Structures are given as structure tokens and as C-alpha cells.
Amino acid sequence: MKTSKLISFLLAAVLTLGLVAGCGNQKQEEPQKEAAAPQKTLVMAINATFPPFESVKVDDKGKQAFVGIDIDIAEYIAEKLNVKLEIQDMAFNGLVTAVSSGRADLCVSGISPTAERLKVIDFSEPYFYPQTGILALKGSNYPTLASLEGKKIGVSMGTTYANQAASVKDAKVVELDNTPLVVQEIVNNRIDAGIFDGSQAVEFMKENKNLELHLLPAEMVKEDSYAIALPKNSPYKDQINQILEEMKKNGKMEEIFTKWLGESYVSQKK
């Protein structure tokens, strides 16, 4: 009798150990949760000599940061796309090549969707229609493009303003690497005037009190608008267009422009 009880006890113990071992194996075989995919980084090309759209700000500690309208728009888009931005600053006339070659995933830098550029890259829908400004020394009085006939006109290389300057009868067009250099040439009286984005010209007026500005009538021409440049067949084009439309509807776009251009400028653009 004692022997049968012992055998029963041993069998029960073996079964218990088997169940415990079985449970242990089940736990080990449970698939581990996959780690979250790392956040993708998109390279954004800009030319940071175009305030208030993009420029470099240096804080009290000497740390540099890119700031401006285009930077705020790009950061909002990046947040919606759940991507990080790596900003690369370069000459304006190198932006299209950076995008078309695939070195940059996008360009948000006051760039217009001209027919020539559309041959090699793509663009989002426009997010801004600029107003052209003529900047010159006080007393020059160049209120129209026609008034620049026969004059020496400065523009930033590769911009649509170079085309506008070239359309002026008998004008000599001087293309420079960036807009601050154009302003410098005006101040030093080496050129008669410069053609700029009107909002940028206002910024230069703040820094140079001996300049005068004449704004040309605004025209809603898509080829002169600002849009986001993308490589051909970019997977982000439709998403970016949706986000831009969202920004216009939810007030975010107006908020950004008001921050950098002021309420009076924005109200005039409506």
C-alpha cells in the first residue's frame, strides 16, 4: 500500500514538473515585439540669404540656427510626415541640381516653379505669391520696370528676377551670388537698382535707411509663385500638397506669415 502511494506521488510530481516546463517553453517561444523603426531623415536644400524666408540667426552663445517662413513651413510638414529634417545651405543656383540629382529630398527656399525647372524637377502647389520690389538709393525714383530702361540692374543669380531684369529695354543685368551682395552694390553705387521679392526688400530697408523701395502691382502668376521643389516622382508630393492645403484651412499658414511679415502685410495679401 505504501509502495502504491509512493508511486502515485512520484507520478503526480513528474506531471507537475512537465506542466511547469511546458509553460516555460511557451513563454520562451512568444515572439518579441519589433523595435520601432528609426525616424527617417529628409535632406532639405536652402539658400539662407533670403530673409524673412530663410536666414541664419546667431544667439548670444554663438550658436547658429536657420530661421524664417520657409523653415517654419518645412518643420510643420516634417512633423506631419513624422520625419526629421537635415538642412543643407548652398548657393541659390545650386538648389535645382541638388534636388534633381537626389542629393536633396526637397527644397523650401523661395523657389518658383518655372517651365525650365519643371523639365528636371517637380513642385508642390504654390504656398506664396510674392510681390516684386525695386530697391535703389533714396531719390532714384524707379517705380516701374520701364523706369529702369538703360540702367544697371542687380539680381540674385538663377532667380526669376533675373528674367524680369532681362526684359527691361537696354538694361545691363548684373547677376550676383545672393541678394545681400546686390544690396551692397546698390549702397556702394555700383549699380542703379536691384529687383527683389518685396517682403525681402522690406527687411533690407530696415538695415539700410538710405534706400527706397517701390513695390510693383501683385500678379497671381504660378510661375512666379513660391512652391516646394521635389525630385521627379517624389513619394511625398501628394502628402505635402495635402498638408499645405491643411495649413491654409486651419490658419497655420497665415500664422507663420503674420509672425514674419506682420499683420498689415498679410491683410493686404488677402
C-alpha positions as CSV (number, residue, x, y, z in Angstrom):
1,M,0.0,0.0,0.0
2,K,2.8,2.4,0.9
3,T,4.5,1.5,-2.3
4,S,1.5,2.3,-4.5
5,K,1.1,5.7,-2.7
6,L,4.7,6.5,-3.3
7,I,4.4,5.6,-7.0
8,S,1.3,7.8,-7.3
9,F,3.1,10.7,-5.6
10,L,6.1,10.4,-7.9
11,L,3.8,10.3,-11.0
12,A,2.0,13.4,-9.8
13,A,5.3,15.2,-9.2
14,V,6.6,14.3,-12.7
15,L,3.3,15.6,-14.3
16,T,3.6,18.8,-12.4
17,L,7.2,19.3,-13.4
18,G,6.2,18.6,-17.1
19,L,3.4,21.2,-16.9
20,V,5.8,23.8,-15.4
21,A,8.4,23.1,-18.1
22,G,5.8,23.3,-20.8
23,C,4.7,26.7,-19.6
24,G,8.3,27.8,-19.5
25,N,8.8,26.7,-23.1
26,Q,5.7,28.6,-24.2
27,K,6.9,31.8,-22.7
28,Q,10.3,31.4,-24.4
29,E,8.6,30.8,-27.7
30,E,6.5,34.0,-27.6
31,P,7.7,36.3,-30.4
32,Q,9.4,39.5,-29.2
33,K,7.9,42.8,-30.2
34,E,9.7,44.5,-33.1
35,A,11.6,47.7,-32.2
36,A,10.1,50.9,-33.6
37,A,11.6,51.9,-37.0
38,P,14.0,54.8,-36.8
39,Q,12.6,58.1,-37.9
40,K,13.5,58.9,-41.5
41,T,15.6,61.9,-42.2
42,L,14.9,64.1,-45.3
43,V,17.6,66.4,-46.7
44,M,16.3,69.9,-47.3
45,A,18.2,72.3,-49.5
46,I,18.0,76.1,-48.9
47,N,19.8,79.3,-49.6
48,A,19.9,81.1,-46.2
49,T,20.4,84.6,-47.6
50,F,16.8,85.3,-48.2
51,P,15.2,86.9,-45.1
52,P,12.4,86.7,-43.9
53,F,12.0,83.3,-45.8
54,E,15.3,81.8,-44.7
55,S,18.4,83.2,-42.9
56,V,20.9,82.3,-40.3
57,K,20.4,83.5,-36.7
58,V,23.2,83.5,-34.2
59,D,22.3,83.5,-30.5
60,D,24.2,85.0,-27.5
61,K,26.3,81.8,-27.2
62,G,27.3,81.9,-30.9
63,K,25.1,79.0,-31.9
64,Q,23.7,79.3,-35.4
65,A,20.2,78.3,-36.4
66,F,18.2,78.6,-39.6
67,V,15.0,80.7,-39.2
68,G,12.3,82.1,-41.4
69,I,9.0,81.5,-43.1
70,D,10.2,78.6,-45.2
71,I,11.9,76.9,-42.1
72,D,8.6,77.1,-40.1
73,I,6.6,75.7,-43.0
74,A,9.1,72.9,-43.6
75,E,9.2,72.0,-39.9
76,Y,5.4,71.8,-39.8
77,I,5.4,69.5,-42.8
78,A,8.2,67.3,-41.3
79,E,6.1,66.9,-38.1
80,K,3.1,65.8,-40.1
81,L,5.2,63.4,-42.2
82,N,6.9,62.1,-39.0
83,V,10.4,62.7,-40.4
84,K,13.5,64.7,-39.4
85,L,15.0,67.4,-41.5
86,E,18.7,67.8,-42.3
87,I,19.1,71.3,-43.7
88,Q,21.9,72.0,-46.2
89,D,22.7,75.6,-47.0
90,M,24.0,76.3,-50.5
91,A,24.1,78.9,-53.3
92,F,20.7,79.5,-54.9
93,N,21.8,78.5,-58.3
94,G,22.8,75.1,-56.9
95,L,19.3,74.2,-55.4
96,V,17.8,72.7,-58.6
97,T,20.8,70.5,-59.2
98,A,20.7,69.3,-55.6
99,V,17.1,68.2,-55.9
100,S,17.3,66.8,-59.5
101,S,20.4,64.7,-58.6
102,G,18.8,63.3,-55.5
103,R,21.3,64.9,-53.0
104,A,18.2,66.7,-51.5
105,D,14.8,65.3,-50.9
106,L,13.1,68.7,-51.1
107,C,13.9,72.4,-51.3
108,V,11.8,75.0,-49.4
109,S,13.6,78.2,-50.3
110,G,11.5,80.8,-52.0
111,I,11.9,78.9,-55.3
112,S,9.5,79.3,-58.2
113,P,8.1,76.5,-60.5
114,T,9.3,77.9,-63.8
115,A,8.9,75.9,-67.0
116,E,12.7,75.4,-67.2
117,R,12.9,74.0,-63.7
118,L,9.9,71.7,-64.3
119,K,11.9,69.9,-67.0
120,V,14.1,68.4,-64.4
121,I,12.3,68.6,-61.0
122,D,8.7,68.7,-59.7
123,F,6.9,71.1,-57.4
124,S,4.1,71.2,-54.9
125,E,1.2,73.6,-55.2
126,P,2.2,77.3,-54.5
127,Y,2.1,78.5,-51.0
128,F,3.0,82.2,-51.6
129,Y,2.7,84.7,-54.4
130,P,5.5,87.3,-54.0
131,Q,5.3,90.9,-54.9
132,T,8.2,92.3,-56.8
133,G,10.1,95.2,-55.4
134,I,12.6,97.6,-56.9
135,L,15.3,98.7,-54.4
136,A,17.5,101.7,-55.1
137,L,19.2,104.7,-53.3
138,K,16.9,107.3,-52.0
139,G,15.9,109.8,-54.6
140,S,16.4,107.4,-57.5
141,N,12.7,107.1,-58.2
142,Y,12.3,103.8,-60.2
143,P,8.6,103.0,-59.6
144,T,8.3,100.6,-62.6
145,L,10.4,98.2,-64.6
146,A,10.1,100.6,-67.6
147,S,11.7,103.3,-65.5
148,L,14.9,101.1,-65.3
149,E,15.4,101.4,-69.1
150,G,19.1,101.6,-69.9
151,K,20.1,101.2,-66.2
152,K,22.4,98.7,-64.4
153,I,20.2,96.3,-62.5
154,G,21.3,93.8,-59.9
155,V,19.7,90.4,-59.2
156,S,20.4,87.2,-57.4
157,M,21.8,84.6,-59.8
158,G,19.4,82.0,-61.0
159,T,16.2,83.7,-59.8
160,T,13.1,84.7,-61.7
161,Y,14.1,88.3,-61.0
162,A,16.9,87.9,-63.5
163,N,14.3,87.2,-66.2
164,Q,12.4,90.3,-65.2
165,A,15.6,92.4,-65.4
166,A,16.5,91.0,-68.8
167,S,13.1,92.1,-70.1
168,V,13.9,95.8,-69.5
169,K,15.0,97.6,-72.6
170,D,18.7,98.3,-72.9
171,A,19.3,97.4,-69.2
172,K,22.6,95.8,-68.1
173,V,21.8,92.9,-65.8
174,V,24.3,92.0,-63.1
175,E,23.8,88.6,-61.5
176,L,25.4,88.1,-58.1
177,D,25.6,85.1,-55.8
178,N,23.0,86.3,-53.3
179,T,20.7,89.2,-52.5
180,P,22.8,90.8,-49.7
181,L,25.5,91.3,-52.4
182,V,23.0,93.1,-54.6
183,V,22.1,95.4,-51.8
184,Q,25.8,96.1,-51.2
185,E,26.3,97.0,-54.8
186,I,23.4,99.5,-54.6
187,V,24.7,101.0,-51.4
188,N,28.1,101.4,-53.0
189,N,26.5,103.0,-56.0
190,R,28.0,100.4,-58.4
191,I,24.5,99.5,-59.8
192,D,21.4,101.7,-60.2
193,A,18.9,99.3,-58.7
194,G,18.1,95.8,-57.7
195,I,15.0,93.6,-58.2
196,F,13.9,91.6,-55.2
197,D,11.0,89.8,-53.5
198,G,9.1,92.7,-51.9
199,S,8.9,91.2,-48.5
200,Q,12.7,90.6,-48.5
201,A,13.3,94.2,-49.7
202,V,11.4,95.4,-46.7
203,E,13.9,93.6,-44.5
204,F,16.8,95.3,-46.3
205,M,15.2,98.7,-45.9
206,K,15.2,98.2,-42.1
207,E,19.0,97.7,-42.2
208,N,19.8,100.5,-44.8
209,K,18.0,103.8,-44.2
210,N,19.4,105.3,-47.3
211,L,17.4,103.0,-49.6
212,E,13.9,103.5,-51.2
213,L,11.5,100.8,-52.3
214,H,8.9,100.6,-54.9
215,L,6.5,97.6,-55.0
216,L,5.1,96.5,-58.3
217,P,1.4,95.5,-58.6
218,A,0.9,92.0,-57.4
219,E,0.2,89.3,-60.0
220,M,-1.1,85.8,-59.2
221,V,1.2,84.1,-61.7
222,K,2.0,80.4,-60.8
223,E,5.4,80.5,-62.5
224,D,6.4,83.4,-60.2
225,S,5.0,81.8,-57.0
226,Y,6.9,80.0,-54.3
227,A,6.4,76.3,-54.1
228,I,8.3,73.3,-52.6
229,A,10.7,71.7,-55.1
230,L,10.9,67.9,-55.2
231,P,12.6,65.3,-57.3
232,K,10.6,63.8,-60.1
233,N,8.2,61.1,-58.9
234,S,8.8,62.0,-55.3
235,P,6.6,59.8,-52.9
236,Y,6.0,62.9,-50.8
237,K,4.3,65.2,-53.3
238,D,0.7,64.3,-52.7
239,Q,1.2,64.3,-48.9
240,I,2.9,67.7,-49.0
241,N,0.1,69.2,-51.1
242,Q,-2.4,67.9,-48.6
243,I,-0.5,69.4,-45.7
244,L,-0.2,72.7,-47.4
245,E,-3.9,72.8,-48.0
246,E,-4.5,71.9,-44.4
247,M,-2.2,74.7,-43.3
248,K,-4.2,77.2,-45.4
249,K,-7.5,76.0,-43.9
250,N,-6.5,75.7,-40.3
251,G,-4.8,79.1,-40.1
252,K,-1.3,77.8,-39.6
253,M,0.0,79.3,-42.9
254,E,-1.5,82.7,-42.0
255,E,0.0,82.4,-38.5
256,I,3.5,81.9,-40.0
257,F,3.3,84.7,-42.5
258,T,1.9,87.1,-39.8
259,K,4.8,86.2,-37.5
260,W,7.4,87.1,-40.1
261,L,5.7,89.8,-42.3
262,G,3.3,91.5,-39.8
263,E,-0.4,91.7,-39.8
264,S,-0.6,94.7,-42.2
265,Y,1.3,92.9,-45.0
266,V,-0.7,89.7,-44.6
267,S,-4.0,91.6,-44.6
268,Q,-3.1,93.3,-47.9
269,K,-2.4,89.9,-49.5
270,K,-5.9,88.6,-48.7
